[in-house]
């Protein structure tokens, strides 16, 4: 199924972006993305899909809070701190931007998982209707 393959690739790309972000910040998204990728490839049970879906929603919230806090905190510095951190200002911007891209990828993943879940529910409903009609 194309949707299943796309979701797997989204987890993979999230892990790669998170690995790059680890140069500036410790990124918990690496571990979660790899866990989700493993769960997705190993077994796509309804329970696993539900867990992945709701954990992704929670991680989106954490990421949004982190982005907002980091924009504020990295913008607030004294003159001496500003001079010492001047060299990594560009890297900080890249991390914030890539974190935002990661949030967008997670949002797309959540939408795809909801679509998969509703498609499964529709299929189950249609099969029940079909079995009732045959009686």
DSSP file (Angstrom, degrees, kcal/mol; ACC not computed):
  #  RESIDUE AA STRUCTURE BP1 BP2  ACC     N-H-->O    O-->H-N    N-H-->O    O-->H-N    TCO  KAPPA ALPHA  PHI   PSI    X-CA   Y-CA   Z-CA
    1    1 A X     >        0   0    0      0, 0.0     4,-1.7     0, 0.0     5,-0.1   0.000 360.0 360.0 360.0 134.1    0.0    0.0    0.0
    2    2 A X  H  >  +     0   0    0      1,-0.2     4,-2.5     2,-0.2     5,-0.2   0.857 360.0  56.3 -65.3 -37.2    1.4    3.4   -1.0
    3    3 A X  H  > S+     0   0    0      1,-0.2     4,-2.2     2,-0.2    -1,-0.2   0.914 106.5  50.0 -62.1 -43.4    0.2    5.1    2.2
    4    4 A X  H  > S+     0   0    0      1,-0.2     4,-1.9     2,-0.2    -1,-0.2   0.905 111.6  48.3 -62.7 -41.7    2.1    2.6    4.4
    5    5 A X  H  X S+     0   0    0     -4,-1.7     4,-2.1     1,-0.2    -1,-0.2   0.904 110.6  51.1 -65.5 -41.4    5.3    3.1    2.4
    6    6 A X  H  X S+     0   0    0     -4,-2.5     4,-2.3     1,-0.2    -2,-0.2   0.893 108.3  51.6 -64.2 -40.0    4.9    6.9    2.6
    7    7 A X  H  X S+     0   0    0     -4,-2.2     4,-2.1     2,-0.2    -1,-0.2   0.914 108.8  51.4 -64.0 -42.3    4.5    6.8    6.4
    8    8 A X  H  X S+     0   0    0     -4,-1.9     4,-1.9     1,-0.2    -1,-0.2   0.913 110.6  48.2 -59.4 -43.2    7.6    4.7    6.7
    9    9 A X  H  X S+     0   0    0     -4,-2.1     4,-2.7     1,-0.2    -1,-0.2   0.873 107.5  55.9 -66.4 -36.4    9.6    7.2    4.7
   10   10 A X  H  X S+     0   0    0     -4,-2.3     4,-2.2     2,-0.2    -1,-0.2   0.912 107.7  48.4 -62.3 -41.3    8.2   10.1    6.7
   11   11 A X  H  X S+     0   0    0     -4,-2.1     4,-2.0     2,-0.2    -1,-0.2   0.904 111.3  51.4 -62.9 -40.1    9.5    8.4    9.9
   12   12 A X  H  X S+     0   0    0     -4,-1.9     4,-2.1     1,-0.2    -2,-0.2   0.930 110.7  46.7 -62.5 -46.9   12.9    7.9    8.2
   13   13 A X  H  X S+     0   0    0     -4,-2.7     4,-2.5     1,-0.2     5,-0.2   0.866 109.6  54.5 -65.6 -36.1   13.1   11.6    7.1
   14   14 A X  H  X S+     0   0    0     -4,-2.2     4,-2.3    -5,-0.2    -1,-0.2   0.909 108.7  49.1 -62.4 -40.9   12.2   12.7   10.6
   15   15 A X  H  X S+     0   0    0     -4,-2.0     4,-2.0     2,-0.2    -2,-0.2   0.901 111.0  49.6 -65.1 -40.8   15.0   10.6   12.1
   16   16 A X  H  X S+     0   0    0     -4,-2.1     4,-1.8     2,-0.2    -2,-0.2   0.921 111.9  47.4 -66.2 -43.5   17.5   12.1    9.6
   17   17 A X  H  X S+     0   0    0     -4,-2.5     4,-2.1     1,-0.2    -1,-0.2   0.914 111.6  51.7 -62.2 -41.8   16.5   15.7   10.3
   18   18 A X  H  X S+     0   0    0     -4,-2.3     4,-1.1     1,-0.2    -1,-0.2   0.863 105.4  55.4 -64.8 -35.9   16.7   15.0   14.0
   19   19 A X  H  < S+     0   0    0     -4,-2.0     3,-0.4     1,-0.2    -1,-0.2   0.910 108.9  47.8 -62.2 -41.3   20.2   13.5   13.6
   20   20 A X  H >< S+     0   0    0     -4,-1.8     3,-1.4     1,-0.2    -2,-0.2   0.883 107.9  55.4 -66.6 -37.3   21.3   16.8   12.0
   21   21 A X  H >X S+     0   0    0     -4,-2.1     4,-2.4     1,-0.3     3,-1.8   0.739  88.9  77.8 -67.0 -21.9   19.7   18.8   14.8
   22   22 A X  T 3< S+     0   0    0     -4,-1.1    -1,-0.3    -3,-0.4    -2,-0.2   0.626  75.7  77.1 -65.2 -11.0   21.7   16.9   17.4
   23   23 A X  T <4 S+     0   0    0     -3,-1.4    -1,-0.3    -4,-0.2    -2,-0.2   0.819 115.0  15.1 -67.1 -28.8   24.7   19.1   16.4
   24   24 A X  T <4 S+     0   0    0     -3,-1.8     2,-0.3     1,-0.3    -2,-0.2   0.736 132.9  27.4-113.0 -38.2   23.2   21.9   18.5
   25   25 A X  S  < S-     0   0    0     -4,-2.4     2,-0.6    67,-0.0    -1,-0.3  -0.946  80.3-108.7-129.2 147.4   20.5   20.4   20.7
   26   26 A X        -     0   0    0     -2,-0.3     2,-0.7    -3,-0.1    -4,-0.1  -0.666  42.9-155.8 -71.2 117.9   19.9   17.0   22.2
   27   27 A X    >   -     0   0    0     -2,-0.6     3,-1.1    -9,-0.2     4,-0.4  -0.866  23.1-170.6-110.1 112.0   17.0   15.8   20.1
   28   28 A X  T 3> S+     0   0    0     -2,-0.7     4,-1.9     1,-0.2     3,-0.2   0.650  79.6  80.9 -68.6 -16.0   14.6   13.2   21.5
   29   29 A X  H 3> S+     0   0    0      1,-0.2     4,-2.8     2,-0.2     5,-0.3   0.768  80.4  65.2 -65.1 -25.0   13.0   12.9   18.0
   30   30 A X  H <> S+     0   0    0     -3,-1.1     4,-2.2   -12,-0.2    -1,-0.2   0.970 106.3  41.1 -60.2 -52.2   15.8   10.7   16.9
   31   31 A X  H  > S+     0   0    0     -4,-0.4     4,-2.3    -3,-0.2    -2,-0.2   0.923 118.1  46.2 -63.5 -45.4   14.8    7.9   19.3
   32   32 A X  H  X S+     0   0    0     -4,-1.9     4,-2.9     2,-0.2     5,-0.2   0.911 111.7  50.9 -66.7 -41.5   11.1    8.3   18.7
   33   33 A X  H  X S+     0   0    0     -4,-2.8     4,-2.4     1,-0.2    -1,-0.2   0.916 112.9  46.0 -62.5 -42.1   11.4    8.5   14.9
   34   34 A X  H  X S+     0   0    0     -4,-2.2     4,-2.4    -5,-0.3    -1,-0.2   0.883 112.7  50.9 -68.2 -37.2   13.4    5.3   14.9
   35   35 A X  H  X S+     0   0    0     -4,-2.3     4,-2.9    -5,-0.2     5,-0.2   0.938 112.3  46.3 -62.2 -47.1   11.0    3.6   17.3
   36   36 A X  H  X S+     0   0    0     -4,-2.9     4,-2.7     2,-0.2    -2,-0.2   0.897 111.5  52.1 -63.3 -40.2    8.1    4.6   15.1
   37   37 A X  H  X S+     0   0    0     -4,-2.4     4,-2.4    -5,-0.2     5,-0.2   0.932 111.9  46.3 -61.1 -45.4    9.9    3.4   12.0
   38   38 A X  H  X S+     0   0    0     -4,-2.4     4,-3.0     2,-0.2     5,-0.3   0.945 114.0  47.0 -62.1 -48.9   10.6    0.1   13.6
   39   39 A X  H  X S+     0   0    0     -4,-2.9     4,-2.1     1,-0.2    -1,-0.2   0.887 113.2  50.2 -60.7 -38.5    7.0   -0.4   14.9
   40   40 A X  H  < S+     0   0    0     -4,-2.7    -1,-0.2    -5,-0.2    -2,-0.2   0.915 116.9  38.8 -67.5 -43.0    5.7    0.6   11.5
   41   41 A X  H  < S+     0   0    0     -4,-2.4    -2,-0.2    -5,-0.2    -1,-0.2   0.845 119.0  47.8 -75.9 -33.7    7.9   -1.8    9.6
   42   42 A X  H  < S-     0   0    0     -4,-3.0     2,-0.3     1,-0.3    -3,-0.2   0.953 128.3  -9.1 -75.5 -50.9    7.6   -4.7   12.2
   43   43 A X     <  -     0   0    0     -4,-2.1     2,-0.8    -5,-0.3    -1,-0.3  -0.897  48.1-161.6-157.8 118.7    3.9   -4.8   12.8
   44   44 A X        +     0   0    0     -2,-0.3    -4,-0.1    -3,-0.2     2,-0.1  -0.440  35.3 157.1 -99.9  59.0    1.0   -2.5   11.8
   45   45 A X     >  -     0   0    0     -2,-0.8     4,-2.5     1,-0.1     5,-0.2  -0.366  56.9-109.9 -76.2 163.6   -1.6   -3.6   14.3
   46   46 A X  H  > S+     0   0    0      1,-0.2     4,-2.3     2,-0.2     5,-0.2   0.881 120.3  53.0 -60.4 -37.4   -4.4   -1.3   15.2
   47   47 A X  H  > S+     0   0    0      2,-0.2     4,-2.5     1,-0.2    -1,-0.2   0.922 109.8  46.5 -65.6 -44.9   -2.9   -0.9   18.6
   48   48 A X  H  > S+     0   0    0      2,-0.2     4,-2.9     1,-0.2     5,-0.2   0.914 112.3  50.5 -63.9 -42.8    0.6    0.1   17.2
   49   49 A X  H  X S+     0   0    0     -4,-2.5     4,-2.5     1,-0.2    -1,-0.2   0.914 111.6  48.5 -61.6 -42.1   -1.0    2.6   14.8
   50   50 A X  H  X S+     0   0    0     -4,-2.3     4,-2.4    -5,-0.2     5,-0.3   0.918 112.7  47.9 -64.4 -44.0   -3.0    4.1   17.6
   51   51 A X  H  X S+     0   0    0     -4,-2.5     4,-2.6     2,-0.2     5,-0.3   0.940 113.5  47.1 -61.3 -47.9    0.1    4.4   19.8
   52   52 A X  H  X S+     0   0    0     -4,-2.9     4,-2.2     1,-0.2    -2,-0.2   0.912 112.0  52.1 -60.4 -42.8    2.1    5.9   17.0
   53   53 A X  H  X S+     0   0    0     -4,-2.5     4,-1.7    -5,-0.2    -2,-0.2   0.950 114.5  39.1 -59.7 -52.9   -0.7    8.4   16.2
   54   54 A X  H  X S+     0   0    0     -4,-2.4     4,-2.1     1,-0.2    -1,-0.2   0.827 113.7  54.0 -74.6 -31.2   -1.2    9.7   19.7
   55   55 A X  H  X S+     0   0    0     -4,-2.6     4,-2.5    -5,-0.3    -1,-0.2   0.893 108.2  51.7 -65.8 -38.0    2.5    9.8   20.5
   56   56 A X  H  X S+     0   0    0     -4,-2.2     4,-2.2    -5,-0.3    -2,-0.2   0.897 107.4  52.1 -63.9 -39.8    3.1   11.9   17.4
   57   57 A X  H  X S+     0   0    0     -4,-1.7     4,-1.7     1,-0.2    -2,-0.2   0.934 111.8  46.8 -60.8 -45.4    0.4   14.3   18.4
   58   58 A X  H  X S+     0   0    0     -4,-2.1     4,-2.2     1,-0.2    -2,-0.2   0.895 111.1  51.3 -62.8 -40.6    2.1   14.7   21.8
   59   59 A X  H  X S+     0   0    0     -4,-2.5     4,-2.8     1,-0.2    -1,-0.2   0.844 104.9  56.7 -68.0 -32.4    5.5   15.1   20.2
   60   60 A X  H  X S+     0   0    0     -4,-2.2     4,-2.5     2,-0.2    -1,-0.2   0.930 107.9  48.5 -61.2 -43.8    4.1   17.8   17.9
   61   61 A X  H  X S+     0   0    0     -4,-1.7     4,-2.2     2,-0.2    -2,-0.2   0.930 112.2  48.1 -62.3 -45.1    3.0   19.7   21.0
   62   62 A X  H  X S+     0   0    0     -4,-2.2     4,-2.6     1,-0.2    -2,-0.2   0.911 112.2  50.0 -60.3 -42.8    6.5   19.3   22.7
   63   63 A X  H  X S+     0   0    0     -4,-2.8     4,-2.8     2,-0.2    -2,-0.2   0.899 109.0  50.7 -64.9 -41.0    8.2   20.4   19.5
   64   64 A X  H  X S+     0   0    0     -4,-2.5     4,-2.4     2,-0.2    -1,-0.2   0.925 112.0  47.6 -63.4 -43.3    6.0   23.5   19.2
   65   65 A X  H  X S+     0   0    0     -4,-2.2     4,-2.7     1,-0.2     5,-0.2   0.926 112.3  50.2 -62.3 -43.7    6.8   24.5   22.8
   66   66 A X  H  X S+     0   0    0     -4,-2.6     4,-3.0     1,-0.2     5,-0.2   0.920 110.4  49.4 -61.2 -43.6   10.5   23.8   22.2
   67   67 A X  H  X S+     0   0    0     -4,-2.8     4,-2.3     2,-0.2     5,-0.2   0.937 113.2  46.2 -61.9 -46.2   10.5   26.0   19.1
   68   68 A X  H  X S+     0   0    0     -4,-2.4     4,-1.8     1,-0.2    -2,-0.2   0.915 116.0  45.2 -63.5 -43.1    8.8   28.9   20.8
   69   69 A X  H  X S+     0   0    0     -4,-2.7     4,-3.4    -5,-0.2     5,-0.3   0.916 113.4  49.6 -67.1 -42.8   11.0   28.7   23.9
   70   70 A X  H  X S+     0   0    0     -4,-3.0     4,-2.7    -5,-0.2     5,-0.3   0.882 108.8  52.0 -67.6 -36.9   14.2   28.4   21.9
   71   71 A X  H  X S+     0   0    0     -4,-2.3     4,-0.8    -5,-0.2    -1,-0.2   0.933 116.4  41.6 -61.8 -43.7   13.3   31.4   19.7
   72   72 A X  H  X S+     0   0    0     -4,-1.8     4,-0.8    -5,-0.2     3,-0.3   0.956 119.1  42.9 -67.2 -50.2   12.7   33.4   22.8
   73   73 A X  H >< S+     0   0    0     -4,-3.4     3,-0.6     1,-0.2    -2,-0.2   0.888 113.8  49.4 -68.2 -40.4   15.7   32.1   24.8
   74   74 A X  H 3< S+     0   0    0     -4,-2.7    -1,-0.2    -5,-0.3    -2,-0.2   0.707 109.9  53.6 -73.6 -17.4   18.2   32.3   21.9
   75   75 A X  H 3< S+     0   0    0     -4,-0.8     2,-0.8    -3,-0.3    -1,-0.2   0.665  98.1  73.1 -85.6 -17.1   17.1   35.8   21.2
   76   76 A X    <<  +     0   0    0     -4,-0.8     2,-0.3    -3,-0.6    -1,-0.1  -0.853  64.6 131.8-101.8 105.7   17.7   36.9   24.8
   77   77 A X        -     0   0    0     -2,-0.8     2,-0.1    -3,-0.0    -3,-0.0  -0.995  51.2-114.5-150.6 153.7   21.4   37.2   25.6
   78   78 A X     >  -     0   0    0     -2,-0.3     4,-2.7     1,-0.1     5,-0.2  -0.286  41.4-100.0 -78.3 171.9   23.8   39.7   27.2
   79   79 A X  H  > S+     0   0    0      1,-0.2     4,-1.9     2,-0.2     5,-0.1   0.895 123.5  48.4 -62.3 -40.8   26.5   41.4   25.2
   80   80 A X  H  > S+     0   0    0      2,-0.2     4,-1.8     1,-0.2    -1,-0.2   0.892 113.8  47.0 -68.8 -38.2   29.2   39.0   26.4
   81   81 A X  H  > S+     0   0    0      1,-0.2     4,-2.3     2,-0.2    -2,-0.2   0.905 109.5  54.6 -67.3 -40.1   27.1   36.0   25.6
   82   82 A X  H  < S+     0   0    0     -4,-2.7     4,-0.4     1,-0.2    -2,-0.2   0.886 108.4  48.5 -60.9 -39.7   26.2   37.4   22.2
   83   83 A X  H >< S+     0   0    0     -4,-1.9     3,-0.5     1,-0.2     4,-0.3   0.901 114.2  45.2 -68.7 -39.3   29.9   37.8   21.3
   84   84 A X  H 3< S+     0   0    0     -4,-1.8     3,-0.3     1,-0.2    -2,-0.2   0.797 118.8  41.9 -75.9 -26.8   30.8   34.3   22.4
   85   85 A X  T >< S+     0   0    0     -4,-2.3     3,-1.0     1,-0.2     4,-0.3   0.340  83.8 101.2 -99.7   6.6   27.8   32.7   20.7
   86   86 A X  G X  S+     0   0    0     -3,-0.5     3,-1.0    -4,-0.4     4,-0.4   0.844  75.8  59.2 -60.0 -35.2   28.0   34.8   17.5
   87   87 A X  G 3  S+     0   0    0     -3,-0.3    -1,-0.2    -4,-0.3     4,-0.2   0.755 108.7  42.4 -68.8 -25.1   29.6   31.9   15.6
   88   88 A X  G <> S+     0   0    0     -3,-1.0     4,-2.3     1,-0.2    -1,-0.2   0.286  81.5 101.7-106.2  11.7   26.8   29.5   16.1
   89   89 A X  H <> S+     0   0    0     -3,-1.0     4,-1.9    -4,-0.3    -1,-0.2   0.904  84.4  49.1 -60.9 -41.1   23.9   31.9   15.4
   90   90 A X  H  > S+     0   0    0     -4,-0.4     4,-2.1    -3,-0.2    -1,-0.2   0.893 109.7  51.4 -65.4 -39.3   23.5   30.5   11.9
   91   91 A X  H  > S+     0   0    0     -4,-0.2     4,-2.3     1,-0.2    -1,-0.2   0.877 107.0  54.0 -65.9 -36.9   23.4   27.0   13.2
   92   92 A X  H  X S+     0   0    0     -4,-2.3     4,-2.3     2,-0.2    -1,-0.2   0.918 108.3  49.6 -62.1 -42.6   20.8   27.9   15.8
   93   93 A X  H  X S+     0   0    0     -4,-1.9     4,-2.6     1,-0.2    -2,-0.2   0.909 109.8  51.1 -62.3 -42.0   18.6   29.3   13.0
   94   94 A X  H  X S+     0   0    0     -4,-2.1     4,-3.0     1,-0.2     5,-0.2   0.913 109.4  50.5 -61.9 -42.2   19.0   26.1   10.9
   95   95 A X  H  X S+     0   0    0     -4,-2.3     4,-2.2     2,-0.2    -1,-0.2   0.906 111.0  48.2 -63.7 -41.8   18.0   24.0   13.9
   96   96 A X  H  X S+     0   0    0     -4,-2.3     4,-2.0     2,-0.2    -2,-0.2   0.932 114.3  46.5 -64.3 -44.6   14.9   26.0   14.5
   97   97 A X  H  X S+     0   0    0     -4,-2.6     4,-2.2     1,-0.2    -2,-0.2   0.924 114.4  46.1 -64.6 -44.3   13.9   25.8   10.8
   98   98 A X  H  X S+     0   0    0     -4,-3.0     4,-2.3     2,-0.2    -1,-0.2   0.836 109.8  55.1 -70.2 -30.2   14.6   22.1   10.6
   99   99 A X  H  X S+     0   0    0     -4,-2.2     4,-2.0    -5,-0.2    -1,-0.2   0.897 107.9  49.8 -65.1 -38.9   12.7   21.6   13.8
  100  100 A X  H  X S+     0   0    0     -4,-2.0     4,-2.2     2,-0.2    -2,-0.2   0.904 109.5  50.7 -64.6 -41.3    9.8   23.4   12.2
  101  101 A X  H  X S+     0   0    0     -4,-2.2     4,-2.4     1,-0.2    -2,-0.2   0.899 108.3  53.2 -61.8 -40.0   10.1   21.1    9.1
  102  102 A X  H  X S+     0   0    0     -4,-2.3     4,-2.3     2,-0.2    -2,-0.2   0.891 107.0  51.4 -61.9 -40.3   10.1   18.1   11.4
  103  103 A X  H  X S+     0   0    0     -4,-2.0     4,-2.4     2,-0.2    -1,-0.2   0.913 109.7  50.1 -62.7 -42.3    6.8   19.3   13.0
  104  104 A X  H  X S+     0   0    0     -4,-2.2     4,-2.3     2,-0.2    -2,-0.2   0.907 109.9  50.3 -62.9 -41.4    5.3   19.7    9.5
  105  105 A X  H  X S+     0   0    0     -4,-2.4     4,-2.3     1,-0.2    -1,-0.2   0.900 110.8  49.6 -63.0 -40.0    6.4   16.1    8.7
  106  106 A X  H  X S+     0   0    0     -4,-2.3     4,-2.8     2,-0.2    -2,-0.2   0.903 109.0  52.1 -64.7 -40.3    4.9   14.8   11.9
  107  107 A X  H  X S+     0   0    0     -4,-2.4     4,-2.3     2,-0.2    -2,-0.2   0.914 110.2  48.2 -62.9 -42.0    1.6   16.7   11.1
  108  108 A X  H  X S+     0   0    0     -4,-2.3     4,-2.5     2,-0.2    -1,-0.2   0.905 111.3  51.6 -62.9 -41.0    1.5   15.0    7.6
  109  109 A X  H  X S+     0   0    0     -4,-2.3     4,-2.5     2,-0.2    -2,-0.2   0.921 109.1  49.7 -61.2 -45.1    2.2   11.7    9.3
  110  110 A X  H  X S+     0   0    0     -4,-2.8     4,-2.6     1,-0.2    -2,-0.2   0.917 110.9  49.9 -61.4 -43.2   -0.7   12.2   11.7
  111  111 A X  H  X S+     0   0    0     -4,-2.3     4,-2.3     1,-0.2    -1,-0.2   0.918 111.8  48.2 -61.3 -43.1   -3.0   13.1    8.9
  112  112 A X  H  X S+     0   0    0     -4,-2.5     4,-2.4     2,-0.2    -2,-0.2   0.880 111.4  50.0 -65.4 -38.0   -2.0   10.0    7.0
  113  113 A X  H  X S+     0   0    0     -4,-2.5     4,-2.5     2,-0.2    -2,-0.2   0.897 110.6  49.4 -68.8 -39.0   -2.5    7.8   10.0
  114  114 A X  H  X S+     0   0    0     -4,-2.6     4,-2.6     2,-0.2     5,-0.2   0.909 111.4  50.3 -63.1 -40.6   -5.9    9.3   10.6
  115  115 A X  H  X S+     0   0    0     -4,-2.3     4,-2.2     2,-0.2    -2,-0.2   0.908 111.5  47.9 -63.1 -41.7   -6.7    8.6    6.9
  116  116 A X  H  X S+     0   0    0     -4,-2.4     4,-2.3     2,-0.2    -2,-0.2   0.913 112.1  50.0 -64.1 -42.2   -5.5    5.0    7.3
  117  117 A X  H  X S+     0   0    0     -4,-2.5     4,-2.1     1,-0.2    -2,-0.2   0.913 112.4  45.7 -64.6 -43.3   -7.5    4.6   10.4
  118  118 A X  H  X S+     0   0    0     -4,-2.6     4,-2.4     2,-0.2    -1,-0.2   0.856 111.2  53.3 -69.8 -33.4  -10.7    5.9    8.9
  119  119 A X  H  X S+     0   0    0     -4,-2.2     4,-2.4    -5,-0.2    -2,-0.2   0.905 109.4  48.8 -65.5 -41.4  -10.2    3.8    5.7
  120  120 A X  H  X S+     0   0    0     -4,-2.3     4,-2.5     2,-0.2    -2,-0.2   0.900 111.5  49.5 -64.1 -40.6   -9.9    0.7    7.9
  121  121 A X  H  X S+     0   0    0     -4,-2.1     4,-2.3     2,-0.2    -2,-0.2   0.904 111.4  48.9 -65.1 -40.8  -13.0    1.6    9.8
  122  122 A X  H  X S+     0   0    0     -4,-2.4     4,-2.5     2,-0.2    -2,-0.2   0.899 111.5  49.5 -64.9 -41.1  -14.9    2.2    6.5
  123  123 A X  H  X S+     0   0    0     -4,-2.4     4,-2.2     2,-0.2    -2,-0.2   0.916 111.6  48.4 -63.7 -43.5  -13.6   -1.2    5.1
  124  124 A X  H  X S+     0   0    0     -4,-2.5     4,-1.8     1,-0.2    -2,-0.2   0.897 112.3  49.2 -63.7 -40.1  -14.8   -3.0    8.3
  125  125 A X  H  X S+     0   0    0     -4,-2.3     4,-2.2     1,-0.2    -2,-0.2   0.910 111.2  49.3 -66.0 -42.6  -18.2   -1.3    8.1
  126  126 A X  H  X S+     0   0    0     -4,-2.5     4,-2.4     1,-0.2    -2,-0.2   0.869 109.6  51.5 -65.2 -36.9  -18.6   -2.2    4.5
  127  127 A X  H  X S+     0   0    0     -4,-2.2     4,-2.0     2,-0.2    -1,-0.2   0.873 110.1  49.3 -69.2 -35.2  -17.7   -5.8    5.2
  128  128 A X  H  X S+     0   0    0     -4,-1.8     4,-1.8     2,-0.2    -2,-0.2   0.907 111.7  48.6 -67.4 -41.3  -20.2   -6.0    8.0
  129  129 A X  H  X S+     0   0    0     -4,-2.2     4,-2.2     1,-0.2    -2,-0.2   0.912 111.1  51.4 -64.1 -41.5  -22.9   -4.5    5.7
  130  130 A X  H  X S+     0   0    0     -4,-2.4     4,-1.4     1,-0.2    -1,-0.2   0.879 109.3  49.3 -62.6 -38.8  -22.0   -7.0    3.0
  131  131 A X  H  X S+     0   0    0     -4,-2.0     4,-0.6     1,-0.2    -1,-0.2   0.838 110.4  50.9 -72.0 -30.9  -22.3  -10.0    5.4
  132  132 A X  H >< S+     0   0    0     -4,-1.8     3,-0.7     1,-0.2    -2,-0.2   0.891 108.3  52.5 -70.7 -38.9  -25.7   -8.8    6.6
  133  133 A X  H 3< S+     0   0    0     -4,-2.2    -2,-0.2     1,-0.2    -1,-0.2   0.822 103.1  58.5 -65.7 -31.0  -26.9   -8.5    3.0
  134  134 A X  H 3<        0   0    0     -4,-1.4    -1,-0.2     1,-0.3    -2,-0.2   0.732 360.0 360.0 -72.7 -20.6  -25.9  -12.0    2.2
  135  135 A X    <<        0   0    0     -3,-0.7    -1,-0.3    -4,-0.6    -2,-0.2   0.492 360.0 360.0 -75.3 360.0  -28.1  -13.4    5.0
